[in-house]
Each structure stands twice: as C-alpha cells, then as structure tokens.
Amino acid sequence: MNAEPLTPRWTRLRPHPEQMRYRHSPHRFNVVPAGRRSGKTERLKRKIACAGIDGTGFYPARFFLAAPTRDQAKRIFWEDMKALIPVDLMVRPPSETDLVIFLPLSEIWVIGMDKPERMEGTPWDGGGLDEFGNMKPVAWGSHVRPGLSDRLGWCDFIGVPEGRNHYYDLYQMARAEMLEKGEASDWGAFHWISADILPAEEIEAARRDLDDLTFQQEYEASFINFVGRAYYPFGDEHTNESLDYNPKAPLIFCFDFNVAPGAAAVAQEMRSDLEGGFTGTGVIGEVWIPQNSNTRAVCRRLIQDWGEHKGRVFCYGDATGGARGSAKTEGSDWDLVKEELRPAFGERLFFRVPKANPAERARINAVNTRLKNGAGDVHLLVDPSKAPHVVRDLEGVRLLEGGSGELDKKNDPQLTHISDALGYYIAEEFPIQSRKLGVQIVEY
C-alpha cells in the first residue's frame, strides 16, 4: 500500500514497538489482548483496509470484521471502514443492509457474532474478531475457523480480557507456540497496556473511576483470575453506625424480587462530617423476610419503616420484574410495587428501571468501584445495625469457582439477593463507562 494517507481518516498514530510488531506479524493467527483505548482496534481496521485494497490470489477476496453483536460490529467498524477507504476505490456503494464494502479485488464484511452462523458457507481470506472475550466460546472453532481453510485465511483476536475464559486459554496457547516455534509458528501473541498510549492524566482518571481489579483488566489488559469474594474491597472501613437519615432528601428503594428471602435495600446519597469526609451512598436500612415472602409483603414493610418520609422516593431493581416472585398470579412485580407504594408516597414516588439488567460482571464491578476505587476513595458505607444482611452479603457472596467472574448462586441460597438489589441501583446511577477519547495516533 502507498505510504501516503489514503483519506483524511488515516491520521498519524503514536509510535509503539509492540504495535509495530503486531502490524508486521508473520503469524497466521494473532491474539492481541491490549488495554482499553490503546489502538488495538484501530490497528485491526487499518490492517483490513490495506488487505482489502491489495486483494489476494482469490477473486473476490473476502475479509471480515466481527464483534459480539451486529449492533456492536456496526458501531465499532462500519463508519470508520467507509472513511478509511477512498470512495473512488469502491466499485459500487457499500451495502448498508448487509454491511459490505465492495472493492475492485475484494469485499469487506462487518458481521455480528450473536448469530455466528453468518460466517458459514463463505470462504474467507482473513479477518478479525474484536471483543473476542465476550463472544461465545464455540464461535471460533465451530463457525470461523472452517471458513478460513479453503484459502488458508488468517485471523486476529482483539480485545480486553474478560477473566480467565476461552480468550485467556487462546492467549496462553498462542504464547506457548510462538515461544516454541518463533516466526514459524501459526500463532502469535501481542500485548500492551493503555498507559503506553494514553496520557498519564487519563490513566489516573481511569484509576479513580475503577476498582483495582477492573482497572488491571481494562487498562492493563490483565487476565484477572476472579476467585473468592465477589465484593473483595468490602471491609471494616465500609461500616458505620453514624449514617444520618435525612427525611427530606431522596430515599432509594432497591429491589431484587424473590420469595426466600424477600429483600430490599434502602439507601440515600449523602455528605457527612465523618473523619476524612464522606460523599457517597449510605445504606441506612433493609427489608429481610426469610421465608414465604412476596412483593407486596416487602413493600408493606418498606411503608411501615419509611412511610413518614417527606422527600422523594426512587425505586430501582431487577428489570425482569421477578420471574420467581408474585408476577405469576398478580401481574408484574413492578406493577405490584406501584400499587402498594403509590398510596403512601403519591407523586413523590419515581421509578428508575432500565429495559434490561446490566451484565452481572458490570454490576459487580460498579459496586466494587463504589466501595473503593483504584485511588483508595470510598463512596459506599453501610450501617451494620440497620442493614446487617447487606453487610453479610458484601462479606460473603462468592464467585463461581472456575468461572470468569460469575456469582455463585448455589453456595448459600440466602446470599446474593440483597446485594444484587443494591447493585442494580449502583450500576444504573454509577456505571463503569469506557472513557471516550479521540483516535490515538501511531506513525504509520
């Protein structure tokens, strides 16, 4: 490819030795776990653009760019790929329906792996799987790999680690083979961290936004072995019996619909004069009905305890409405919550329920970051005398052994429910979001 930029989208990138080794890799398959916003996807886009322009010995050469879902793939790749390739090199307008760019020697496809069978039946010359750790483990071996055989096609596996799952296994295998066979290996492994590319102040901001383990995974591309306690930062510093309830400030009810136990957490956002100062979420109460509970019973207990509250009341919780709760016979659990709480709180009652629950790992990470971020700041306290089961959950909930950070729901059936309820609120109001930055530039 000509060294001159093809379009204005070909901005100059910041030099980075490991990225240059990846760019010139002699390996057929490249596994590239790298830090968030560090240029890995940009490298892949440019590699595919160059391959599509140059073509192969097959006509038409076919290249793919894939992500876990079609919407993700379109958002990550589509507009950028059209901007990277000059319009005068396209033999006809790109297909906005099938997400295909047509070049004189090749086609470039943007594909979602939520339906991995989209890859089948087509011979591929090369491509990339982005956010590979979030794809189904069978996507590579059952759906992508066979399509590369006819043309001896290549594939790169890009992303941030997602615990020690199939992406971790693939990375370890690639490293071992590359160390054993050198350039003759089919497999190559490349790794770099966000701090190599992003400004130092951005890295420090991310460290403040995330708990330690999440920062290591997202920005240092570490394959974290999520084992043991789910809410690992929680300790004595997070309990305090001096949290002051404010009858005029917004009150937060957090629901996780269940029958054994029936549970809800009660919180307020507060500032206090505690030693060192505290700004954050204070858990100041709970409902805990061990057996034979239902949504109405939980709501009536909330009214009993908090019915005199003068301020606004906000409800958060399980977006599914509680498949194991009262919904089987009396309508959705959220309908029951409204029916029970509206007479007590009237127009001061509000609901903040998303259309779908956040991913479990994202919810756990949000709670852990609220407990303590990478800078050591605490933004979540619990009154142990008024919310003892919240304390018990944060101390006792475990991760599934051998998993990639999933909660162990079977170890103790009494655990996870009330911390889940609190987590829905925290994930909604204090989510961990990827920090959006401009394109990071590496000399090409």
GIJODA-V642563 format. One record per backbone hydrogen bond with DSSP energy under -1.0 kcal/mol. CO is the residue of the C=O (numbers start at 1). NH is the residue of the N-H. E is the energy in kcal/mol with one decimal. If there is no record, write none. Layout:
co = (CO | CO)
nh = (NH | NH)
e = (E | E)
This chain:
co = (7 | 9 | 13 | 16 | 17 | 18 | 19 | 20 | 22 | 28 | 29 | 30 | 31 | 32 | 35 | 39 | 40 | 41 | 42 | 43 | 44 | 45 | 46 | 47 | 48 | 49 | 50 | 51 | 61 | 62 | 62 | 63 | 64 | 65 | 66 | 67 | 69 | 70 | 71 | 72 | 73 | 77 | 78 | 79 | 80 | 81 | 86 | 87 | 95 | 95 | 99 | 100 | 101 | 102 | 105 | 106 | 107 | 108 | 109 | 111 | 115 | 116 | 117 | 125 | 126 | 127 | 128 | 129 | 131 | 132 | 136 | 138 | 139 | 139 | 140 | 145 | 146 | 147 | 148 | 155 | 156 | 157 | 158 | 159 | 163 | 165 | 166 | 167 | 168 | 169 | 170 | 171 | 172 | 173 | 174 | 175 | 176 | 177 | 178 | 181 | 182 | 186 | 188 | 192 | 193 | 194 | 194 | 199 | 200 | 201 | 202 | 203 | 204 | 205 | 206 | 207 | 210 | 211 | 212 | 213 | 214 | 215 | 216 | 218 | 219 | 222 | 224 | 225 | 228 | 231 | 235 | 236 | 238 | 247 | 247 | 251 | 252 | 253 | 254 | 255 | 259 | 262 | 263 | 264 | 265 | 266 | 266 | 267 | 268 | 270 | 272 | 274 | 278 | 280 | 281 | 282 | 283 | 285 | 287 | 289 | 294 | 295 | 296 | 297 | 298 | 299 | 300 | 301 | 302 | 303 | 306 | 312 | 313 | 314 | 315 | 316 | 318 | 321 | 322 | 326 | 326 | 332 | 333 | 334 | 335 | 336 | 337 | 338 | 341 | 342 | 345 | 346 | 348 | 350 | 359 | 360 | 361 | 362 | 363 | 364 | 365 | 366 | 367 | 368 | 370 | 373 | 377 | 379 | 381 | 382 | 383 | 387 | 388 | 389 | 390 | 391 | 392 | 393 | 397 | 398 | 400 | 406 | 407 | 412 | 416 | 417 | 418 | 419 | 420 | 421 | 422 | 423 | 424 | 425 | 426 | 441 | 442)
nh = (10 | 11 | 442 | 20 | 21 | 22 | 23 | 24 | 25 | 155 | 188 | 157 | 190 | 159 | 38 | 43 | 44 | 45 | 46 | 47 | 48 | 49 | 50 | 51 | 52 | 53 | 54 | 55 | 107 | 125 | 126 | 109 | 128 | 111 | 130 | 113 | 73 | 74 | 75 | 76 | 77 | 81 | 82 | 83 | 84 | 85 | 89 | 90 | 99 | 100 | 110 | 95 | 108 | 91 | 61 | 103 | 63 | 101 | 65 | 67 | 118 | 119 | 120 | 154 | 64 | 156 | 66 | 158 | 134 | 135 | 139 | 142 | 143 | 144 | 145 | 148 | 149 | 124 | 153 | 30 | 129 | 32 | 132 | 34 | 165 | 169 | 170 | 171 | 172 | 173 | 174 | 175 | 176 | 177 | 178 | 179 | 180 | 181 | 182 | 184 | 185 | 29 | 31 | 35 | 196 | 197 | 198 | 203 | 204 | 205 | 206 | 207 | 208 | 209 | 210 | 374 | 374 | 215 | 216 | 217 | 218 | 219 | 222 | 36 | 194 | 224 | 226 | 227 | 399 | 234 | 238 | 239 | 382 | 310 | 311 | 314 | 267 | 316 | 265 | 318 | 293 | 289 | 256 | 287 | 254 | 284 | 285 | 252 | 282 | 280 | 278 | 277 | 272 | 270 | 381 | 268 | 383 | 266 | 264 | 262 | 298 | 299 | 300 | 301 | 302 | 303 | 304 | 305 | 306 | 307 | 309 | 251 | 350 | 253 | 352 | 255 | 321 | 333 | 325 | 329 | 330 | 336 | 337 | 338 | 339 | 340 | 341 | 342 | 345 | 346 | 348 | 349 | 313 | 315 | 363 | 364 | 365 | 366 | 367 | 368 | 369 | 370 | 371 | 372 | 379 | 376 | 373 | 281 | 283 | 240 | 387 | 391 | 392 | 393 | 394 | 395 | 396 | 397 | 230 | 408 | 403 | 400 | 409 | 415 | 420 | 421 | 422 | 423 | 424 | 425 | 426 | 427 | 428 | 429 | 430 | 14 | 13)
e = (-2.0 | -2.2 | -4.4 | -2.2 | -2.1 | -2.2 | -2.7 | -1.9 | -1.6 | -1.7 | -2.7 | -3.3 | -2.5 | -1.4 | -1.2 | -2.2 | -1.8 | -2.6 | -2.1 | -2.2 | -2.4 | -2.4 | -2.5 | -2.3 | -2.8 | -2.0 | -2.4 | -2.6 | -2.7 | -3.1 | -1.1 | -3.2 | -1.8 | -2.6 | -3.2 | -3.0 | -2.7 | -2.8 | -2.4 | -3.0 | -2.6 | -2.9 | -2.0 | -1.7 | -2.2 | -1.3 | -1.7 | -1.7 | -1.6 | -1.1 | -2.4 | -2.6 | -2.3 | -1.6 | -2.5 | -2.9 | -2.5 | -2.5 | -2.3 | -1.5 | -2.4 | -2.0 | -1.4 | -1.3 | -1.6 | -1.8 | -2.7 | -2.6 | -1.8 | -1.6 | -2.1 | -2.3 | -1.2 | -1.5 | -3.1 | -1.4 | -1.1 | -2.9 | -2.6 | -1.7 | -2.9 | -3.5 | -2.1 | -1.8 | -1.3 | -2.1 | -2.1 | -2.4 | -2.6 | -2.2 | -2.6 | -2.5 | -2.3 | -2.4 | -2.5 | -2.5 | -1.8 | -2.8 | -2.3 | -1.5 | -1.8 | -3.1 | -2.8 | -1.8 | -1.4 | -2.0 | -3.1 | -1.8 | -2.2 | -1.8 | -2.4 | -2.2 | -1.6 | -1.4 | -1.2 | -1.7 | -2.8 | -2.5 | -2.4 | -2.2 | -3.1 | -2.6 | -2.1 | -3.1 | -2.9 | -1.6 | -1.2 | -1.2 | -2.4 | -1.6 | -2.1 | -1.8 | -2.7 | -1.8 | -1.4 | -3.1 | -2.2 | -2.7 | -1.9 | -1.2 | -2.6 | -2.8 | -1.1 | -2.8 | -2.8 | -1.6 | -1.3 | -2.6 | -3.1 | -2.2 | -1.0 | -3.1 | -1.9 | -2.9 | -2.6 | -2.0 | -2.5 | -2.5 | -1.7 | -2.9 | -2.0 | -2.4 | -2.6 | -1.8 | -2.0 | -2.3 | -2.3 | -2.1 | -2.9 | -2.1 | -1.9 | -2.7 | -2.7 | -3.0 | -3.0 | -2.7 | -1.5 | -1.1 | -1.6 | -1.6 | -1.7 | -1.8 | -2.4 | -2.2 | -2.4 | -2.4 | -2.9 | -2.2 | -2.3 | -3.1 | -2.1 | -1.4 | -3.2 | -2.3 | -2.2 | -2.4 | -2.5 | -2.0 | -2.1 | -2.6 | -2.3 | -1.9 | -2.3 | -2.5 | -2.4 | -2.3 | -1.8 | -2.6 | -2.8 | -2.2 | -2.1 | -1.7 | -2.4 | -2.2 | -2.7 | -2.0 | -2.1 | -2.9 | -2.5 | -2.7 | -2.1 | -3.6 | -1.0 | -2.1 | -2.3 | -2.0 | -2.1 | -2.4 | -2.0 | -1.2 | -2.2 | -3.0 | -1.5 | -2.5 | -3.1 | -5.2 | -3.4)
